[in-house]
Amino acid sequence: MEASSQSRIDETMSAADTGSAPPRAMRAAIQTTYGSPDVLELKTVDRPIPGEKQVLIRIHATSVTATEAMFRQGKPYITRLFTGLRRPKMPTLGEELAGEIVEVGSEVTRFTPGDHVFGTAGPSFGAAAEYLCVDEDEVLLSKPSALSYEESAASVDGFLTALPFLRDKGEIRAGMHVLVNGASGSVGSSAVQIAKYFGAEVTAVCSGANAEFVSSIGADHVIDYTREEFSARRSE
């Protein structure tokens, strides 16, 4: 999916702010029908309780990607095979997240309360809320101190989409020549950085307005598609 826009979850639960036990209730963005953004309602619901192998995360940031937009609308209709034919099975969307662990299950070993993390909410989504329980073995990592919560949450979608194609399907390795079409988008910019990490030589295709950006994240060559048809260029 293409570039995501961050949406911050308001932090107003005073009990959590003071470091005491998290509140029993929380706010979440709820939808009970498909449609425009107007179907979303901010409601007070019960806060989830973590299972033995789960962590409870206080959400500081999530992202809104094309996936959330499609699932909210229920379009294209094929998405309803996953989200529910007549009404949403997942009342709260939000797949990517960044936040702080406030409680852990009795069998959790990777994390402790106070850890700052980022990752995915899992197949049931739910990150568009103040709190979320996530399995310990879900895609969840310590948040880099150099990144904000918003930056961390927004980085997840592109990298998790690009990585399996480059590493697993493409079997990328040092010395390869990789062309990334749409290099300034969420997935494309992630692909550029992953390819450079593996030691490939990267040619990025984007508009001239984004050329400086893709060069700054590692692209060795940049093709402005508004001036040149990249498919006509032969590899050197």
N, C-alpha and C positions, 0 to 999 in steps of 0.2 A: 504494500500500500504506500501511497505517496505521503508527503510531509505532514506531520501531525501538528496540531495546535494544542498547547497545554491549557488545562483548566484546573485552577487551584481549588481545593476543597477548603472552605472556611474552617478555621481552627477556633472554635468557641466553647469547647467543653472544658470548663474551669478545673474539674477534677483531674483531667489528664495534664493540664498545664502545671499544676502544683506537684506533679509527680506521684500522686496517690493512685489508688486503683481506678481503672477506666470506668466511665459511667455505664449504667445499665442500658441506656438508650443512646441512639445516634441519629444523625440525619443522613439521608441517602436520596439520590435522584432515582425516582421510580417511574416506570411506564407500565400501564396496563393494557395499552392498545398500540397499534402501529400508526405512524404518521410523522408529521413535521416535528421540529423541536418543541412545539407547544404541548405535545403529549407528555413531556417530562414534568414531574412534580417533585418538589423538595418536601419529603415527609420524614416524620420522626418514627423510627422503627426500633425493635429490640436489637441491641448489640449482639453480634455472634459470640459464642463461647468456644475457644479452641479445643479441639480433640487432643488425644494423647500425642499425636505426631504432627500437630499443627502449631503455627505461631499466629498471634493476633497482632496485626499491624495497624498503627494509626496512620492513615493515609495523609500525606502532605501534598502530593501531586499525582495526577493521572494524565492521560492523553486522550484526545478525540481524533481518531483516524477515520479513513474511509470505511473501515470495517464497522465502527460504531454507527456511522451514518446509515449504512445499508441495513444493519440489524435493527436500528430504531424505526426505519421506514418499512421493513419487511420486504424490501425490493433490492435486487431482482427476486422474484417469488421463490426461486430455488433456494434462497437462503433460509426460507421458512422450514425446510426439512431439518434444519439445525436449531432454529430459534423458536419454532412453534407455528403450526399452520394457521390458526385463527387468531391467536393472541400470544404475546411474548412469554416464553417459558422462563426467560431471564429478566426479571423486572428491573434489575440494576446492571447497566453496562459498565464498561471500563476494564480494559485488559492489562494495560501497562500501569505500573505504579512505582512510587517511591515513598518511603515513610520510615517510621520508627517502630521497632518491635516493643510492645508493652507487656506482653504475656506469652508464655510458652507452655506447651503441653508437657506432661510428665515424662514422655519418652524422647523429647527433642534434645539433640546433642550439638547441632551446628550453630545454634543461635541462643542468645540470652537477651533478656529485657534491656533496652537501651541501645541495641544495635541499630544502625542506620542502614537500610537495605533498599534495593531496587530490583525489579524483575516483572514477572507476569502474575496475573490473578488466577490463572488456570482456565480450564474450558468453561467454567460457569460464570466467568467475568465477575463483576461486582465491585470494581475499584472506584466507582463513582459514588463513594460513601466515605464517612469519617473513619470507619474501621472495617477490616476484612480479615477473615481467617484464611490462611494459606497453608497447604501442606509443606512440611519442612523440605521435602525433596522436589518441590516445584522449582521452576527457573527463578531462583532468588539468590542474590549475591550482596556482599557488603557494598555500600555506596561509596564511590571514590570521594575523598574529602575535597578534592578540587572542583567537583561538580555540585551544582545546586540540586534540590529535589526536582525542580522542573526540568532541568537539563537531563537528569538521569532517567526520568520517566519517559521523556520524549525520544531518548536514544534506543529504547528497547525494540520497537517495532521494526525499524529498518535493519538493524543488525541481525535479529533473529530470522528475518526473511532472506537476507543475502547470504548469510553464512553457510547454510546447508547446500545451496546451489554451487557456491565456489569451492568449498572444502570437500563436500561429499560427492556431489555430482561431477563437478569440474575437476576434482582432484588437483587443485591449484598447488603449485610449488614454485620455488625460486627460479627465476630466469624465464618464466612464461610471459607472453605478451597478452594482456587482457584489455578488451575494449568494453567500456561501461557506457551504455546509451541511457540518457536521462540521469547524468551523473550528479546533478544538483538536488535531486529529490531525496526523500527519506531513505529509500532502499538504495538508490544509486550512490549517494554520498557514503553510505555505509559500505557498499561494495568496493568503492575506491580505497577506503582505509583498510579493509580486510585484505584486499589484493596486495597492497603495499606491505602489510604486516607479513605476508607469506613470501615477500621478496619478488613479486612480479613487476613487470614494467607496464604501466597503466596509461591507456589513452582514454580520455574522458570526452563524452559528447554532451554539450549543453549549449545554452544561448551565450552570446558574448557577455551579457550582463552578469553571468555567474562564473565566468572564466577564472577570475581572480580567486573566487571561493574554492573551486575544485582544485586549483593549483595549490592553494594553502593547505589542503588536507592530503596532499601527496601525489596528485596526478602528474605524470611525467610529460604528457602531451595533452593539449586541449583542442578539440575541433568545435568551432562555432557552427551549429547546424543551420543557422540563418544565412551563412555565407558559403557553406560547403556541404555537399552530400557525402557523409562519411563513408557510405558503402562503396563509393567510387575510388576511395583512396586505397592504394595497395600497401601491404605491410612492407616495412623497410627491412 
